[in-house]
């Protein structure tokens, strides 16, 4: 899918002081909203950075096309300093500068969401009374930053200022990572409740069979939901740990890229005490089903708890990408999250216990035993409740290893997602490959896949009421059309969707509601905008009626 990217639109948050008295009586004619379209991309930035929106098609010179919709995100890992911060114990200014560089790159590439790891290993990158500061942030677990600040709050504020969503990513059960160096802090669960934490290889792991362990994770997640203005809660694939003693080539944090084929005998997870307690209490499930039930209970409680606290915060889960053995398509091989990690993602979809599923489809389209497109179709077939399915892409496999991807593989996989009507988004693991522009992947994404802005898809099961149309004023300036926007009465607004017409072409952009003063700049090729249409979009992606805020006389 290729869009015209030859013209520019500047969204300027600092349009001169002379715009303070924008026209009060300008035309604001309501327009019926068009149906949602397939993907296009984001625009705008906190400063006056040029962006390149373009209309996907010329449909009607008097009516803008539908708003392009696609969830475009990147994971930002804090564990082992994979993505941020670049190393532990940097000063606040350096950590903030690195965060801003990531957010600016995401915005420049026309992504619209960041999935930030806030809990790497039963620790925190934010001030918490429940868990210690992460050593990956400060250099020693439990030690606060030298300068008092709240990294998560900073990320949220700066992401929202750029029109990006911020999803808080939690590892549900890992208690200590293999790369950890400092001792456990006094308030770490391994110290406060050592009976619920088990060693597994070089890791410490909270036992999902211990109710206190799952309750602790639930408390941590809901504490963040209550205290922070996040857009989503995100859980990764670490439920029960990946089996140890396999000869597999490892992917990010131990993902087996060959699907576990040829695995040696596996080390048993040491949950004998909790398993025996279950049996003595009258439990009738076999051990595998009991383990899955332990995880299911947490997932259900988490979804219901988030809904109770804030109805607009979406809950996403990113399981290992191969489906359960008794359902998988012919020719697909390897272990699954169902039989090895005891995560019944198919059940979660069937019960509607999540708002989006991001299965980690970390294999090439041509790798038949784990083919990307076949696995994507598998998850779509399980999605009977019509939740969002946004696959994870292994963009960081663009490297110099023997199994490296070419950048074209990722572009091809995005094309596969866009060919499926049930898929309107994807996530990149991880932001590092995009920051480094490995083998030109960032350039290819910008020129071939993300030429324009995109709204995230709506989530109607959480609420479908549209916000009121925005209030708007506009006037012609010497270098463009100045807009001043404000939300109408009623539901809060997250973004403004903006269409501007140059000749017969409509161009699309998105601006955060926190930046209501904009300049639609003239461009050398198309001159001045002839018409401007705006709508308001809430945090669930619901769009107001559109209003015509400017028509050149």
Order of alpha helices (4+ residues) and beta strands (2+ residues): beta-beta-beta-beta-alpha-beta-alpha-alpha-beta-beta-alpha-beta-beta-alpha-beta-alpha-alpha-beta-alpha-alpha-beta-alpha-beta-beta-alpha-beta-alpha-alpha-beta-beta-beta-beta-beta-beta-beta
